[in-house]
Amino acid sequence: MTKLVDSAFLGSSSPFPLTVPVPAGSGFAFSIANGPGMDILDLLGDTTFGAGISPPAAGPAVTIANAGGGSATTFGPEASQLTERVKVYGGLQVSNGGNLQGILDVVSFDNTDVTGAVLINNDGGPGGSSVLVTDSNLGTNLLPAGPAPGNPVVVASDAGPDSFVAANLNAPWGLFVTNVVTVGPVVDVAGSTATITDSKLGMRPGGPTSGLAGVVPALPAPILAAFAFAGVAAGDALLVQGDQGQDLLTVTETLSEGRRSVACCELSCTAGRTGSI
């Protein structure tokens, strides 16, 4: 288990001693890789990553890689200090390996701000995954102006039952969720659920992302292929792709600017939509 509270990881271009000696704008602020077995990582309180990287890094400022065996990665305030916020200046990537059935990868954000693109890559089933986002701003760097890939929020999960829940999420460049990274002959009938409430998706002035192919850093090829299979297009503010099982999407009291799409991989799909979307 690793726990960080009220910490500052400034990044490559900071003048302070504990910096990574690489050129400004090309480094990272925090990186951790865990081996097989249950991995628990808590990043809590007023913890800041990448504030010393200027200009913002081309790659993610924070990378977290958990091998198979289950994981729980948490960003948010301590229980006794609910006004604290975790801040990431740059992109964020969390990668989780494959698990046996019944073992989950859990990623949660609460009171978290990330300026760059966010990728949650739950790579291997059949264990499944759970992603929870509350009161968070993800991908808030609105530059460059005009059509651009920008800083979307991408959640990609492979085989197994998958759950995504967002409440009061602000994702100016859009939200993209796939529960079937492996497309083609592999059939995953575990099903998925996605629930989005009181959120703002793709509300950046000038519209949401112009497509995922140009996102920096580049998304892994299997994830791009899954979204291409789902029909991702420029101007998407929300795309949710289920697997070949029972899929449930519920969106309430959510604003978006751009196209909203639901892609279901055969068998059955239930989409319940109310509110602004």
N, C-alpha and C positions, 0 to 999 in steps of 0.2 A: 504494500500500500504506500502511496506517495500523497502527501498533503502539503499544500502551500497556502498560507493565509497572509493577507496584507503584504504582499511581496511586489518587487519591481524588477522586471527583466527588460532592461532598456534597449538592448540590441546592438547591432554592429557599429553604428556611427556615434555612439555616446562617448564622451571624453572620460568616463569613469573607469576605474581599473578593471572591473569584471566584465569586460566587453569581448566580443568575438573579433579578432583582428582581420577583418575583411572589409572591402570598400563599402562606403556608405550606400545604402539602398539595395545591397545585394546579399545581406546577411539575414539571420533569423534571430529571434529573441529567446525561443524556448523549444527544445526538441527532446523527446523521450521515446525510447523503444523498449517494450516489455516482452519477455519471452513467454512460452506456453504456460498456461495456468491462469487462474483467476487474477485479473489485474484491476486494482482500484486506484483511481487518480482523482483527488479533490483539489480544485483550484478555486479558492474561496476568498471572500472579503474584498477589500479594495486592492486587488491584485492587478498589475498593469504589465502588458507585454508590448515591446516594440516601440515605445515612445521615443527612443533615441535613434530610430532608423529614419533617416531623411535623405533623399525622398523615400517614400514607402517602398519596401522590398518588392521586387518583381515576383518572387515566390512567396509562399506562406510565411508569416512571422512565427507561427506556432505549428508544430507538427507532432502528432501523437500517434504511435503505432503500437497496437496491442496484438500479440499473436493469439492463436486459438486457445480456447479454454474458458471463455467468458470474460466480460469486463464491465466496469461501471466508471464512466468518466463524467464528472460533475463540475460545472461552472456556476458560481453563484455566491450569494452572501452567506455568512454564518447564520445559524438559527437565531442568535440573539441580536443580530445587526442587519435587519432586513432591508435597510436603505443602502447598503454597500453595493458597489457594482464592479464586476470584472470587466477590464477594457483590453482589447487587442487592437493595436495599430498595425494593420496589415491583414493578410489572409490567415485562415485557420483550416487545417486538415486533420481529421481523425480517421484512422484506418483500423478496422477490427478484423481479425482472422476468423477462420471457420470454427464452428462449435458442434458438439454432439447435440442430438435432439434434446430439448428441455433446458439447454444452457443458453442464456441470452447475452447479447451485447446491449448495454444501456448507456445512452448519451443524453445528458440533460443540461439545459441552459436556463438560468433564472437571473434576471437583472444583469444581463451581459450585453456588451457593446463590441461589435467587430466591424472595422471599417472596410476590410477586404472581402474577397470571395470566401464562402464557407463550403467545405466538402465533408460530409459524413459518409464514409465508405464502409458499410457493413458487408464484408466480402464473402463470408461463407456460412451456409446453412449446414444442416437443417435446424440449427438451434433457434434462429430468429433474432429479432432486434426490437428495441424500443427507443424512440427518440422523443423527447419532451422539451418544448420551448415555451417559456413564459416570460412576459415583460422584458423582451429583449429586442435590440436593434442589430440586425445582421446585414452586412454589406452596405454600410452607410456612406462610403465615399462615392459621391455622385459624378465625379469626373471620370472620363472626359465627357464633354457636352456632345449632344447628338447621338446618332445610332452607334452603339458599341456593345461588345460582349459584357463588359462591366463586371459587377461583383454579385452574382446570384448566390442563392442558397440552394445547394444540391444535396439531397439525401438519397443514397443508393444502397439497396439491400438485395441480397441474393436469396437463396432458398430458405424456407422456414416462415413461420408466422411473424408478420411485421406490423408494428404500430407506430404511427406518427401523430403527435398531439401538439398543437400550437395555440396559445392564447395570448393576445396582445403582442403579436409578432409584427415588427416593421421590417420588411425586406424590400427596399426600393427597387432592386433589379429583378425581383421575381423569385418564386419558389418552385423548385422542380423535385419531384419525388418519384422514384421508381422502385418497385418491389420485385422486379424481374430482370436483374442485371444480365443473366444468361438467357438469351433469346434463341429460338430455333427448336432443336429436337428435345432439349431438356424441359420437362414439365414440372412445375411447382404448383401444387394445388393447396398449399397451406393457407392461402388467403391473406388479406391485409385489411387494416383499418387506418383511416386518416381523418382527423377531426381538427378543424380550423375555426377559431372563434375570435371576434373582436380584433382582427388583424388588418394590416395594410400591405398589399402585395403589388409590386411593380409601379408604385406611385411616384417614381422619380420624374421630375420635369423632363419632358421629351420622350417619356415612355420607358418601358422595362428593357431587358436585354435584347440585343439584336440576334441572338443565337448563342448556343453553347460551344460551338466549335472553336471560337477564338478566345475563350476564357483563359486568363493567365493566373497561375500555371495551368497547363493543359490538363483536361480531365482524362482519366484512363480510357483507353480505346473501348473496353467492354461497356463502360458507362455511356459513352457517346453513342455506341451502337444501340443500346437499350432505348435511349431517348429518341434516336432516329427512327427506330421501330415504332415508337409511340407517336411519331409525327410532330416532333418539336419544330417550332418555327419562330422566325423573328417576331417580336412583339408579344410573346407569351409572358403573361404575368403569373400564371399558375398552371402547372401540368402535373397531374397525378396519374401514375401508371400502376395498375394492379397486376397480380400474377394470374395464373390460370384457375385459381380457386375463387371462393366467395370474397368479394372486395366491397368494402363500405366506405364511402366518402361523405362526410358531413361538413358543410361550410355555413357558418352563421355570422351575421353582423360583421361582414368583412368587405372592405373596399379594395378594388383593384383597377388598374389602368392597363388595358391590353387584353389579349385573348386568354380565356380560361378553357382548359382541355382536360378531359378524363379519358384515359385509355385503359381498356380492360382486355386482358389476354384470354378471350373466349370463356367458356363454361358459364360464368355468371358474374354479374356486377350490379351492385346497387348504389346509386348516387343520390343522396339526399341533400338538396341545396335550398337554403332559405336566406333571407337577408339581402344585403347589397350585391352579393355576387351571383 
